[in-house]
């Protein structure tokens, strides 16, 4: 997979904006990724739209997921 440097720069800028708008998100994800994210754990996401309808999904974490999260975490460090 070839990375477009302009797209990577755009992504990094969007991540900065996300961090500014949601300052509690990154510390939460770092805590979870560093301590409880292990194979067999379940990640659940719930989204409530503006009308109040809820959408829920979950995944069971695999060893590959743990490695992916480690790689993503290390990109930031």
N, CA, C and O atoms as CSV, one atom per row, in Angstrom:
chain,resi,resn,atom,element,x,y,z
A,1,UNK,N,N,0.838,-1.174,0.000
A,1,UNK,CA,C,0.000,0.000,0.000
A,1,UNK,C,C,0.887,1.242,0.000
A,1,UNK,O,O,1.721,1.426,0.887
A,2,UNK,N,N,0.695,2.080,-0.995
A,2,UNK,CA,C,1.464,3.310,-1.097
A,2,UNK,C,C,0.756,4.404,-0.320
A,2,UNK,O,O,-0.461,4.565,-0.416
A,3,UNK,N,N,1.524,5.147,0.442
A,3,UNK,CA,C,0.946,6.253,1.215
A,3,UNK,C,C,1.168,7.555,0.481
A,3,UNK,O,O,2.272,7.857,0.027
A,4,UNK,N,N,0.117,8.307,0.376
A,4,UNK,CA,C,0.183,9.624,-0.213
A,4,UNK,C,C,0.580,10.601,0.902
A,4,UNK,O,O,-0.165,10.754,1.870
A,5,UNK,N,N,1.736,11.264,0.784
A,5,UNK,CA,C,2.176,12.175,1.852
A,5,UNK,C,C,1.165,13.289,2.157
A,5,UNK,O,O,1.033,13.708,3.307
A,6,UNK,N,N,0.466,13.756,1.148
A,6,UNK,CA,C,-0.530,14.809,1.381
A,6,UNK,C,C,-1.704,14.271,2.201
A,6,UNK,O,O,-2.222,14.973,3.069
A,7,UNK,N,N,-2.122,13.044,1.935
A,7,UNK,CA,C,-3.205,12.446,2.709
A,7,UNK,C,C,-2.768,12.207,4.154
A,7,UNK,O,O,-3.550,12.407,5.084
A,8,UNK,N,N,-1.529,11.783,4.338
A,8,UNK,CA,C,-1.015,11.570,5.693
A,8,UNK,C,C,-0.971,12.892,6.466
A,8,UNK,O,O,-1.317,12.934,7.647
A,9,UNK,N,N,-0.550,13.962,5.804
A,9,UNK,CA,C,-0.525,15.280,6.458
A,9,UNK,C,C,-1.943,15.715,6.821
A,9,UNK,O,O,-2.169,16.260,7.901
A,10,UNK,N,N,-2.883,15.478,5.934
A,10,UNK,CA,C,-4.278,15.836,6.192
A,10,UNK,C,C,-4.822,15.033,7.376
A,10,UNK,O,O,-5.515,15.577,8.236
A,11,UNK,N,N,-4.503,13.737,7.412
A,11,UNK,CA,C,-4.933,12.888,8.519
A,11,UNK,C,C,-4.352,13.382,9.841
A,11,UNK,O,O,-5.066,13.451,10.842
A,12,UNK,N,N,-3.075,13.724,9.856
A,12,UNK,CA,C,-2.445,14.205,11.091
A,12,UNK,C,C,-3.108,15.503,11.564
A,12,UNK,O,O,-3.294,15.700,12.765
A,13,UNK,N,N,-3.461,16.374,10.639
A,13,UNK,CA,C,-4.143,17.625,11.003
A,13,UNK,C,C,-5.530,17.333,11.574
A,13,UNK,O,O,-5.939,17.950,12.557
A,14,UNK,N,N,-6.251,16.398,10.963
A,14,UNK,CA,C,-7.577,16.026,11.470
A,14,UNK,C,C,-7.465,15.401,12.866
A,14,UNK,O,O,-8.320,15.635,13.720
A,15,UNK,N,N,-6.423,14.614,13.096
A,15,UNK,CA,C,-6.228,14.031,14.424
A,15,UNK,C,C,-5.972,15.114,15.469
A,15,UNK,O,O,-6.454,15.018,16.598
A,16,UNK,N,N,-5.218,16.137,15.094
A,16,UNK,CA,C,-4.992,17.261,16.030
A,16,UNK,C,C,-6.311,17.938,16.387
A,16,UNK,O,O,-6.563,18.238,17.553
A,17,UNK,N,N,-7.143,18.174,15.389
A,17,UNK,CA,C,-8.444,18.814,15.631
A,17,UNK,C,C,-9.299,17.926,16.530
A,17,UNK,O,O,-9.934,18.411,17.466
A,18,UNK,N,N,-9.314,16.621,16.243
A,18,UNK,CA,C,-10.086,15.681,17.063
A,18,UNK,C,C,-9.612,15.740,18.516
A,18,UNK,O,O,-10.429,15.773,19.436
A,19,UNK,N,N,-8.300,15.752,18.720
A,19,UNK,CA,C,-7.748,15.797,20.082
A,19,UNK,C,C,-8.139,17.087,20.797
A,19,UNK,O,O,-8.412,17.068,21.998
A,20,UNK,N,N,-8.168,18.196,20.082
A,20,UNK,CA,C,-8.551,19.471,20.684
A,20,UNK,C,C,-10.030,19.477,21.065
A,20,UNK,O,O,-10.407,20.000,22.114
A,21,UNK,N,N,-10.859,18.894,20.209
A,21,UNK,CA,C,-12.298,18.897,20.461
A,21,UNK,C,C,-12.734,17.837,21.468
A,21,UNK,O,O,-13.785,17.967,22.095
A,22,UNK,N,N,-11.932,16.797,21.622
A,22,UNK,CA,C,-12.278,15.678,22.513
A,22,UNK,C,C,-11.062,15.306,23.368
A,22,UNK,O,O,-10.479,14.239,23.176
A,23,UNK,N,N,-10.678,16.167,24.302
A,23,UNK,CA,C,-9.430,15.953,25.053
A,23,UNK,C,C,-9.413,14.701,25.930
A,23,UNK,O,O,-8.334,14.235,26.296
A,24,UNK,N,N,-10.553,14.152,26.272
A,24,UNK,CA,C,-10.578,12.949,27.113
A,24,UNK,C,C,-10.440,11.658,26.314
A,24,UNK,O,O,-10.165,10.603,26.886
A,25,UNK,N,N,-10.628,11.730,24.995
A,25,UNK,CA,C,-10.623,10.515,24.172
A,25,UNK,C,C,-9.253,9.840,24.149
A,25,UNK,O,O,-9.153,8.641,24.409
A,26,UNK,N,N,-8.210,10.585,23.844
A,26,UNK,CA,C,-6.887,9.966,23.726
A,26,UNK,C,C,-6.412,9.333,25.034
A,26,UNK,O,O,-5.933,8.199,25.009
A,27,UNK,N,N,-6.526,10.023,26.181
A,27,UNK,CA,C,-6.111,9.364,27.428
A,27,UNK,C,C,-6.901,8.073,27.703
A,27,UNK,O,O,-6.344,7.094,28.199
A,28,UNK,N,N,-8.191,8.081,27.379
A,28,UNK,CA,C,-9.001,6.874,27.570
A,28,UNK,C,C,-8.483,5.736,26.702
A,28,UNK,O,O,-8.268,4.629,27.194
A,29,UNK,N,N,-8.280,6.004,25.404
A,29,UNK,CA,C,-7.817,4.954,24.505
A,29,UNK,C,C,-6.423,4.464,24.884
A,29,UNK,O,O,-6.134,3.273,24.773
A,30,UNK,N,N,-5.568,5.364,25.326
A,30,UNK,CA,C,-4.224,4.948,25.760
A,30,UNK,C,C,-4.311,4.040,26.991
A,30,UNK,O,O,-3.603,3.037,27.081
A,31,UNK,N,N,-5.178,4.398,27.930
A,31,UNK,CA,C,-5.326,3.587,29.136
A,31,UNK,C,C,-5.840,2.195,28.773
A,31,UNK,O,O,-5.306,1.191,29.245
A,32,UNK,N,N,-6.856,2.136,27.953
A,32,UNK,CA,C,-7.434,0.854,27.570
A,32,UNK,C,C,-6.435,0.036,26.759
A,32,UNK,O,O,-6.251,-1.151,27.026
A,33,UNK,N,N,-5.796,0.648,25.784
A,33,UNK,CA,C,-4.857,-0.077,24.925
A,33,UNK,C,C,-3.666,-0.584,25.727
A,33,UNK,O,O,-3.097,-1.628,25.407
A,34,UNK,N,N,-3.291,0.145,26.760
A,34,UNK,CA,C,-2.120,-0.237,27.529
A,34,UNK,C,C,-2.381,-1.214,28.651
A,34,UNK,O,O,-1.441,-1.791,29.196
A,35,UNK,N,N,-3.651,-1.416,29.013
A,35,UNK,CA,C,-3.882,-2.248,30.188
A,35,UNK,C,C,-4.913,-3.359,29.993
A,35,UNK,O,O,-4.696,-4.470,30.476
A,36,UNK,N,N,-6.002,-3.106,29.316
A,36,UNK,CA,C,-7.068,-4.111,29.260
A,36,UNK,C,C,-7.346,-4.658,27.870
A,36,UNK,O,O,-8.123,-5.602,27.723
A,37,UNK,N,N,-6.730,-4.088,26.857
A,37,UNK,CA,C,-6.975,-4.580,25.500
A,37,UNK,C,C,-6.116,-5.810,25.260
A,37,UNK,O,O,-4.919,-5.707,24.992
A,38,UNK,N,N,-6.740,-6.966,25.359
A,38,UNK,CA,C,-6.038,-8.231,25.156
A,38,UNK,C,C,-6.972,-9.174,24.413
A,38,UNK,O,O,-8.184,-8.955,24.392
A,39,UNK,N,N,-6.427,-10.215,23.805
A,39,UNK,CA,C,-7.285,-11.150,23.078
A,39,UNK,C,C,-8.426,-11.660,23.954
A,39,UNK,O,O,-8.223,-12.056,25.102
A,40,UNK,N,N,-9.615,-11.639,23.390
A,40,UNK,CA,C,-10.802,-12.088,24.117
A,40,UNK,C,C,-11.615,-10.947,24.695
A,40,UNK,O,O,-12.804,-11.116,24.968
A,41,UNK,N,N,-10.993,-9.776,24.891
A,41,UNK,CA,C,-11.741,-8.615,25.375
A,41,UNK,C,C,-12.764,-8.216,24.312
A,41,UNK,O,O,-12.604,-8.560,23.141
A,42,UNK,N,N,-13.802,-7.501,24.704
A,42,UNK,CA,C,-14.834,-7.058,23.772
A,42,UNK,C,C,-14.848,-5.534,23.739
A,42,UNK,O,O,-14.892,-4.875,24.778
A,43,UNK,N,N,-14.809,-4.988,22.524
A,43,UNK,CA,C,-14.942,-3.550,22.322
A,43,UNK,C,C,-16.354,-3.310,21.796
A,43,UNK,O,O,-16.757,-3.894,20.790
A,44,UNK,N,N,-17.098,-2.453,22.477
A,44,UNK,CA,C,-18.462,-2.151,22.053
A,44,UNK,C,C,-18.563,-0.662,21.767
A,44,UNK,O,O,-18.049,0.169,22.515
A,45,UNK,N,N,-19.234,-0.346,20.674
A,45,UNK,CA,C,-19.427,1.050,20.276
A,45,UNK,C,C,-20.926,1.302,20.163
A,45,UNK,O,O,-21.661,0.518,19.563
A,46,UNK,N,N,-21.356,2.398,20.745
A,46,UNK,CA,C,-22.768,2.791,20.671
A,46,UNK,C,C,-22.832,4.223,20.146
A,46,UNK,O,O,-22.151,5.117,20.650
A,47,UNK,N,N,-23.656,4.418,19.135
A,47,UNK,CA,C,-23.862,5.747,18.565
A,47,UNK,C,C,-25.352,6.058,18.667
A,47,UNK,O,O,-26.196,5.253,18.274
A,48,UNK,N,N,-25.660,7.235,19.198
A,48,UNK,CA,C,-27.042,7.691,19.265
A,48,UNK,C,C,-27.176,8.873,18.319
A,48,UNK,O,O,-26.502,9.888,18.489
A,49,UNK,N,N,-28.053,8.742,17.312
A,49,UNK,CA,C,-28.194,9.852,16.364
A,49,UNK,C,C,-29.031,10.967,16.985
A,49,UNK,O,O,-29.536,10.826,18.099
A,50,UNK,N,N,-29.172,12.054,16.274
A,50,UNK,CA,C,-29.852,13.226,16.827
A,50,UNK,C,C,-31.325,12.970,17.127
A,50,UNK,O,O,-31.928,13.696,17.917
A,51,UNK,N,N,-31.911,11.950,16.507
A,51,UNK,CA,C,-33.313,11.637,16.793
A,51,UNK,C,C,-33.450,10.674,17.972
A,51,UNK,O,O,-34.562,10.376,18.406
A,52,UNK,N,N,-32.319,10.188,18.489
A,52,UNK,CA,C,-32.348,9.296,19.629
A,52,UNK,C,C,-32.222,7.822,19.280
A,52,UNK,O,O,-32.167,6.980,20.176
A,53,UNK,N,N,-32.176,7.496,17.994
A,53,UNK,CA,C,-32.019,6.095,17.595
A,53,UNK,C,C,-30.605,5.633,17.912
A,53,UNK,O,O,-29.634,6.343,17.650
A,54,UNK,N,N,-30.501,4.426,18.482
A,54,UNK,CA,C,-29.204,3.898,18.892
A,54,UNK,C,C,-28.726,2.812,17.931
A,54,UNK,O,O,-29.506,2.002,17.431
A,55,UNK,N,N,-27.434,2.827,17.696
A,55,UNK,CA,C,-26.766,1.819,16.883
A,55,UNK,C,C,-25.636,1.257,17.742
A,55,UNK,O,O,-24.819,2.014,18.266
A,56,UNK,N,N,-25.589,-0.049,17.886
A,56,UNK,CA,C,-24.598,-0.686,18.747
A,56,UNK,C,C,-23.929,-1.825,17.970
A,56,UNK,O,O,-24.588,-2.585,17.261
A,57,UNK,N,N,-22.625,-1.920,18.120
A,57,UNK,CA,C,-21.881,-3.017,17.531
A,57,UNK,C,C,-20.713,-3.355,18.451
A,57,UNK,O,O,-20.299,-2.536,19.271
A,58,UNK,N,N,-20.185,-4.576,18.305
A,58,UNK,CA,C,-19.034,-4.941,19.117
A,58,UNK,C,C,-18.150,-5.913,18.355
A,58,UNK,O,O,-18.581,-6.551,17.394
A,59,UNK,N,N,-16.916,-6.012,18.799
A,59,UNK,CA,C,-15.969,-6.981,18.250
A,59,UNK,C,C,-15.225,-7.643,19.401
A,59,UNK,O,O,-14.987,-7.024,20.438
A,60,UNK,N,N,-14.866,-8.891,19.211
A,60,UNK,CA,C,-14.014,-9.586,20.169
A,60,UNK,C,C,-12.577,-9.401,19.690
A,60,UNK,O,O,-12.261,-9.702,18.538
A,61,UNK,N,N,-11.718,-8.913,20.558
A,61,UNK,CA,C,-10.336,-8.575,20.217
A,61,UNK,C,C,-9.530,-9.835,19.922
A,61,UNK,O,O,-9.593,-10.817,20.662
A,62,UNK,N,N,-8.774,-9.790,18.829
A,62,UNK,CA,C,-7.895,-10.889,18.434
A,62,UNK,C,C,-6.439,-10.497,18.716
A,62,UNK,O,O,-6.163,-9.321,18.957
A,63,UNK,N,N,-5.520,-11.438,18.692
A,63,UNK,CA,C,-4.104,-11.090,18.851
A,63,UNK,C,C,-3.641,-10.087,17.784
A,63,UNK,O,O,-2.812,-9.221,18.062
A,64,UNK,N,N,-4.180,-10.210,16.562
A,64,UNK,CA,C,-3.822,-9.270,15.503
A,64,UNK,C,C,-4.314,-7.860,15.809
A,64,UNK,O,O,-3.639,-6.881,15.491
A,65,UNK,N,N,-5.489,-7.756,16.427
A,65,UNK,CA,C,-6.009,-6.447,16.833
A,65,UNK,C,C,-5.083,-5.789,17.852
A,65,UNK,O,O,-4.818,-4.589,17.779
A,66,UNK,N,N,-4.598,-6.582,18.795
A,66,UNK,CA,C,-3.688,-6.055,19.819
A,66,UNK,C,C,-2.429,-5.512,19.153
A,66,UNK,O,O,-1.955,-4.430,19.497
A,67,UNK,N,N,-1.894,-6.261,18.205
A,67,UNK,CA,C,-0.691,-5.809,17.493
A,67,UNK,C,C,-0.964,-4.532,16.699
A,67,UNK,O,O,-0.133,-3.625,16.676
A,68,UNK,N,N,-2.122,-4.463,16.052
A,68,UNK,CA,C,-2.489,-3.256,15.304
A,68,UNK,C,C,-2.573,-2.050,16.239
A,68,UNK,O,O,-2.067,-0.976,15.915
A,69,UNK,N,N,-3.208,-2.224,17.390
A,69,UNK,CA,C,-3.326,-1.121,18.353
A,69,UNK,C,C,-1.944,-0.701,18.860
A,69,UNK,O,O,-1.690,0.488,19.051
A,70,UNK,N,N,-1.057,-1.663,19.076
A,70,UNK,CA,C,0.300,-1.340,19.512
A,70,UNK,C,C,1.008,-0.508,18.456
A,70,UNK,O,O,1.666,0.481,18.779
A,71,UNK,N,N,0.877,-0.902,17.198
A,71,UNK,CA,C,1.508,-0.155,16.107
A,71,UNK,C,C,0.952,1.263,16.005
A,71,UNK,O,O,1.703,2.219,15.808
A,72,UNK,N,N,-0.366,1.393,16.141
A,72,UNK,CA,C,-0.971,2.731,16.095
A,72,UNK,C,C,-0.511,3.585,17.258
A,72,UNK,O,O,-0.217,4.769,17.094
A,73,UNK,N,N,-0.450,2.975,18.441
A,73,UNK,CA,C,0.024,3.705,19.621
A,73,UNK,C,C,1.457,4.187,19.421
A,73,UNK,O,O,1.792,5.317,19.777
A,74,UNK,N,N,2.298,3.332,18.852
A,74,UNK,CA,C,3.700,3.670,18.670
A,74,UNK,C,C,3.919,4.730,17.592
A,74,UNK,O,O,4.948,5.406,17.597
A,75,UNK,N,N,2.966,4.887,16.664
A,75,UNK,CA,C,3.068,5.956,15.659
A,75,UNK,C,C,3.105,7.317,16.327
A,75,UNK,O,O,3.809,8.219,15.874
A,76,UNK,N,N,2.349,7.464,17.401
A,76,UNK,CA,C,2.221,8.742,18.105
A,76,UNK,C,C,3.430,9.043,18.970
A,76,UNK,O,O,3.784,10.208,19.152
A,77,UNK,N,N,4.076,8.003,19.510
A,77,UNK,CA,C,5.192,8.193,20.455
A,77,UNK,C,C,6.468,8.642,19.771
A,77,UNK,O,O,7.486,8.841,20.434
